[in-house]
Amino acid sequence: MKKLFLGVFVILMAVSFTSCRETEKKAEDAMEEATDATEDAMDDAKEATEDAVEEVVDDATDAVEEVVDDATDAVKDAVDDATEKGKDAVKDAMKDS
């Protein structure tokens, strides 16, 4: 009877250790999966941030180019107006002379 109890005890201990190892392995696998998912999420966030920054820079560049073009056109118009007024003033001065 004593050998039977010892045998059952040894079998229960073996099952217990095996179960603990399996649980530990499952926990390690879950941790690796969580780490991989976190890394993937961080990569996705990094890409999204880079895309957003690139879009903002492109929009800002386009806006600056548009402002420069508008300013250039305004300066050209002002020079043209001043030239016309100067010509008109010279013509008027010549008429009066």
Helices and strands as residue ranges (DSSP letters): H 2-96
